[in-house]
């Protein structure tokens, strides 16, 4: 929730879904009231070795957690984690489908050490 002047800015549709997934990815454990098991995914990624085996393992973990969190509304169509060791970051690229409106949209973010 944010506002310009006295008028709130409300995200709807695809923008709302993108924000929701990004919050879920970037949240810390305990950001969700009474659901301390949610969140923390990007923070966990910061401490991994950036080899292909670890990234593949984390892709599977993210897919499973995504499906648990969003199974009724969103489908994870594509997920790719890419390491950039020089900049000490992992890039996350996703394609997500809104099951209710049958629309797909990209989501990209990164985790920096």
C-alpha positions as CSV (number, residue, x, y, z in Angstrom):
1,X,0.0,0.0,0.0
2,X,1.3,3.4,-0.9
3,X,-0.2,6.8,-1.7
4,X,0.2,10.0,-3.7
5,X,-1.1,12.9,-1.7
6,X,-4.2,11.6,0.0
7,X,-5.1,9.1,-2.6
8,X,-4.0,5.5,-2.2
9,X,-2.3,3.6,-5.0
10,X,-3.8,0.2,-5.3
11,X,-2.3,-2.5,-7.5
12,X,-4.6,-4.8,-9.3
13,X,-4.5,-7.7,-11.7
14,X,-1.0,-8.7,-12.9
15,X,0.7,-5.9,-11.0
16,X,-0.8,-7.1,-7.8
17,X,0.4,-10.7,-8.5
18,X,3.9,-9.5,-9.4
19,X,4.1,-7.6,-6.1
20,X,2.8,-10.5,-4.1
21,X,5.4,-12.9,-5.6
22,X,8.2,-10.4,-5.1
23,X,7.2,-9.9,-1.5
24,X,7.1,-13.6,-0.9
25,X,10.5,-14.1,-2.4
26,X,12.2,-11.1,-0.6
27,X,10.5,-11.4,2.7
28,X,12.4,-12.4,5.8
29,X,11.2,-15.2,8.1
30,X,8.7,-13.9,10.5
31,X,7.5,-11.2,8.1
32,X,4.2,-13.1,7.9
33,X,2.2,-12.7,11.1
34,X,1.5,-16.2,12.6
35,X,3.1,-17.9,9.6
36,X,6.8,-17.9,10.5
37,X,7.5,-20.7,8.0
38,X,6.8,-18.5,5.0
39,X,9.3,-16.2,3.3
40,X,13.1,-16.0,3.6
41,X,13.8,-17.6,0.2
42,X,16.2,-15.0,-1.2
43,X,18.0,-14.7,2.2
44,X,18.6,-18.4,2.2
45,X,20.1,-18.1,-1.3
46,X,22.7,-15.6,-0.2
47,X,24.8,-18.3,1.5
48,X,24.9,-21.0,-1.2
49,X,27.9,-21.9,-3.4
50,X,27.0,-20.7,-6.8
51,X,27.6,-23.9,-8.8
52,X,25.1,-25.5,-11.2
53,X,24.2,-28.3,-8.8
54,X,23.3,-25.9,-6.0
55,X,21.3,-23.6,-8.3
56,X,19.4,-26.6,-9.7
57,X,18.6,-27.8,-6.2
58,X,17.4,-24.3,-5.2
59,X,15.2,-24.1,-8.4
60,X,13.5,-27.2,-7.2
61,X,13.1,-25.8,-3.7
62,X,11.6,-22.6,-5.0
63,X,9.2,-24.5,-7.3
64,X,7.9,-26.6,-4.4
65,X,7.5,-23.6,-2.1
66,X,5.9,-21.5,-4.9
67,X,3.4,-24.3,-5.5
68,X,2.6,-24.6,-1.8
69,X,2.0,-20.8,-1.5
70,X,0.2,-20.0,-4.7
71,X,-1.2,-23.3,-6.0
72,X,-4.9,-22.1,-6.3
73,X,-4.2,-18.9,-8.2
74,X,-0.8,-18.9,-9.8
75,X,1.3,-21.5,-11.8
76,X,5.1,-21.3,-12.1
77,X,5.6,-21.9,-15.8
78,X,9.4,-21.2,-15.9
79,X,12.1,-20.6,-13.3
80,X,15.8,-20.1,-13.9
81,X,18.5,-19.1,-11.4
82,X,21.7,-17.7,-12.8
83,X,24.8,-16.9,-10.8
84,X,26.9,-13.8,-11.3
85,X,30.0,-14.4,-9.1
86,X,31.7,-11.2,-10.0
87,X,28.8,-9.1,-8.7
88,X,28.1,-11.6,-6.0
89,X,24.5,-12.1,-6.9
90,X,22.0,-14.7,-8.1
91,X,19.4,-13.6,-10.7
92,X,16.0,-15.1,-10.6
93,X,13.8,-15.1,-13.7
94,X,10.3,-16.5,-13.6
95,X,7.3,-16.8,-15.9
96,X,4.1,-17.1,-13.9
97,X,0.5,-17.8,-15.1
98,X,-2.6,-16.4,-13.5
99,X,-4.9,-19.4,-13.5
100,X,-8.1,-17.4,-13.1
101,X,-7.4,-15.0,-16.0
102,X,-5.1,-17.3,-18.0
103,X,-2.5,-14.6,-18.4
104,X,1.3,-15.1,-18.2
105,X,3.8,-12.5,-17.0
106,X,7.5,-12.3,-16.3
107,X,9.1,-11.7,-12.9
108,X,12.8,-10.9,-12.4
109,X,14.7,-10.1,-9.3
110,X,18.1,-10.8,-7.7
111,X,19.7,-11.7,-4.5
112,X,23.0,-9.9,-3.6
113,X,25.5,-11.2,-1.1
